[in-house]
Amino acid sequence: MRFLALGPSGSNHEYVTRNYLDFHGIGDRATIELVKDFEQGAQAVLEQRADFMVQCAVHPATMATVAKYLDGLYVVDTFISPSQDLAIIQRNDARDPRKLAVMKPTLDYTDRTKWDEIELVDTVADVSRGLVEGTYQVGLGYVSTAQRHPQLLHIVEFIGTVDDAWIVYG
């Protein structure tokens, strides 16, 4: 079985899809392929190049996915799943950063008035990667990134997990 999830590698979509497969006991018989957007994923399912696609129900593209593919792409399952733990993470070498890198749907998880400037980034995985690479000084990213790179990063504000509804299309 081929499941599609929104990339990049390390994304919350990949994380939740892997947990979904393990929960159903099919993690060893299914593969997860990452797509750049849900339109690409929907086309792959419709053309039978993939069996299923998993999408967070509150993702900004969900309405378009459901509306555009009424014929042929069907909701076959829904579930609730926690995300990876999130936090405001800062580079150790950053001094009094005033710009927060954040994916727009996660902006309400923190007090945005603490920041002079908000930089919107496509994914939480991109924020996390950008913190490691030095693209961003502070951002809302995955706790696991700070844990893997304590020489570079520290947690400023722990947010924790967010429980979202998820949709499986087939």
Phi, psi and omega per residue, in radians:
M1 nan 2.405 3.140
R2 -1.976 2.087 3.096
F3 -1.888 2.494 3.094
L4 -1.925 2.463 3.076
A5 -2.438 2.699 3.138
L6 -1.253 2.243 3.074
G7 -1.472 -3.095 0.200
P8 -1.429 3.122 3.099
S9 -0.941 2.371 -3.113
G10 1.586 0.011 -3.123
S11 -1.163 2.815 3.075
N12 -1.144 -0.582 3.096
H13 -1.076 -0.732 3.099
E14 -1.131 -0.786 -3.135
Y15 -1.029 -0.869 -3.105
V16 -1.177 -0.690 3.124
T17 -1.096 -0.733 3.106
R18 -1.077 -0.756 3.108
N19 -1.121 -0.670 3.101
Y20 -1.064 -0.816 3.142
L21 -1.113 -0.743 3.124
D22 -1.141 -0.709 3.114
F23 -1.011 -0.692 -3.127
H24 -1.512 0.042 3.084
G25 1.248 0.432 -3.116
I26 -2.090 0.198 -3.100
G27 -1.031 -0.520 -3.137
D28 -1.494 -0.165 -3.128
R29 -1.972 0.022 -3.084
A30 -2.171 2.662 3.060
T31 -2.017 2.674 3.061
I32 -2.012 2.156 3.063
E33 -1.966 2.424 -3.109
L34 -1.654 2.429 3.115
V35 -2.073 2.732 -3.117
K36 -1.391 -0.444 3.085
D37 -2.751 2.935 -3.060
F38 -1.307 -0.403 3.064
E39 -1.130 -0.788 3.079
Q40 -1.060 -0.743 3.137
G41 -1.135 -0.775 3.135
A42 -1.069 -0.751 3.114
Q43 -1.063 -0.711 3.138
A44 -1.108 -0.691 3.103
V45 -1.192 -0.784 -3.139
L46 -1.094 -0.590 3.124
E47 -1.562 0.148 3.097
Q48 1.048 0.509 3.004
R49 -1.544 -0.153 3.054
A50 -2.580 2.752 -3.095
D51 -1.630 -0.683 -3.041
F52 -2.510 2.742 3.029
M53 -2.338 2.405 -3.133
V54 -1.931 2.319 -3.102
Q55 -2.442 2.390 3.041
C56 -1.184 2.300 -3.073
A57 -1.133 -0.396 -3.139
V58 -1.751 0.151 3.085
H59 -1.138 2.475 -3.122
P60 -1.002 -0.403 -3.114
A61 -1.560 -0.038 -3.038
T62 -1.095 -0.805 -3.138
M63 -1.019 -0.749 3.139
A64 -1.151 -0.676 3.133
T65 -1.084 -0.851 -3.120
V66 -1.145 -0.772 -3.069
A67 -1.249 -0.698 -3.037
K68 -1.306 -0.539 -3.014
Y69 -1.986 0.781 -3.136
L70 -1.088 -0.548 -3.118
D71 -1.782 1.813 3.017
G72 1.949 -0.483 3.092
L73 -1.898 2.038 -3.002
Y74 -2.093 2.581 3.003
V75 -1.304 2.088 -3.116
V76 -1.936 -0.223 3.103
D77 -2.858 2.704 3.000
T78 -2.407 2.690 3.116
F79 -2.801 2.904 3.065
I80 -1.955 2.361 -3.109
S81 -2.518 2.505 3.004
P82 -1.300 2.688 3.072
S83 -1.549 3.136 2.929
Q84 -1.186 2.633 3.088
D85 -1.062 2.397 -3.125
L86 -1.990 2.730 3.099
A87 -2.798 2.808 2.901
I88 -1.448 2.108 -3.044
I89 -2.072 2.410 -3.129
Q90 -2.173 2.520 3.016
R91 -1.197 2.460 3.140
N92 -1.108 -0.498 -3.116
D93 -1.557 0.039 -3.141
A94 -1.463 2.336 3.125
R95 -1.992 1.978 3.102
D96 0.870 0.988 3.124
P97 -1.185 2.507 -3.096
R98 -2.072 -0.039 -3.131
K99 -2.017 2.202 3.139
L100 -1.770 2.181 3.016
A101 -1.538 2.244 -3.029
V102 -2.727 2.565 2.976
M103 -1.427 2.306 -2.998
K104 -0.852 -0.815 -3.110
P105 -1.103 -0.304 3.137
T106 -1.688 -0.017 -3.060
L107 -1.039 -0.594 -3.121
D108 -1.346 -0.028 3.120
Y109 -1.357 -0.148 -3.125
T110 -2.452 2.965 3.114
D111 -1.448 1.800 -3.070
R112 -1.219 -0.268 3.135
T113 -1.237 -0.191 3.088
K114 -1.270 -0.194 -3.001
W115 -2.084 2.394 3.091
D116 -1.252 -0.543 -3.049
E117 -2.473 2.518 3.074
I118 -2.050 2.247 3.053
E119 -1.924 2.040 -3.125
L120 -1.432 2.300 -3.098
V121 -2.150 2.619 -3.034
D122 -1.045 -0.770 -3.063
T123 -2.455 2.784 3.046
V124 -1.123 -0.622 3.096
A125 -1.085 -0.666 3.091
D126 -1.162 -0.683 3.076
V127 -1.075 -0.857 -3.117
S128 -1.032 -0.794 3.122
R129 -1.112 -0.730 3.138
G130 -1.130 -0.558 3.064
L131 -1.144 -0.775 3.129
V132 -1.128 -0.754 -3.079
E133 -1.361 -0.201 3.137
G134 1.567 0.142 3.082
T135 -1.176 -0.640 3.140
Y136 -2.116 2.575 3.076
Q137 -1.545 -0.609 3.131
V138 -2.581 2.497 -3.132
G139 -2.861 2.896 3.062
L140 -1.572 1.872 -3.047
G141 -2.381 -2.953 -3.117
Y142 -1.442 2.289 3.085
V143 -0.935 -0.675 -3.107
S144 -1.036 -0.509 3.107
T145 -1.163 -0.796 3.101
A146 -1.123 -0.653 3.137
Q147 -1.172 -0.597 3.133
R148 -1.362 -0.331 -3.056
H149 -2.294 0.978 -3.096
P150 -1.135 -0.359 3.093
Q151 -1.261 -0.338 -3.112
L152 -1.919 -0.561 -2.911
L153 -2.303 2.671 2.980
H154 -2.474 2.729 -3.119
I155 -1.528 2.212 3.117
V156 -1.621 -0.741 -3.115
E157 -2.522 2.020 3.089
F158 -1.378 2.226 3.115
I159 -1.789 -0.752 3.128
G160 1.689 -2.790 -3.081
T161 -1.583 2.707 3.067
V162 -2.131 2.256 3.103
D163 -1.611 2.101 -3.129
D164 -2.129 2.779 2.976
A165 -1.472 2.522 -3.114
W166 -2.255 2.639 -3.109
I167 -2.102 2.378 3.020
V168 -1.955 2.151 3.096
Y169 -1.804 2.599 3.057
G170 -2.577 nan nan
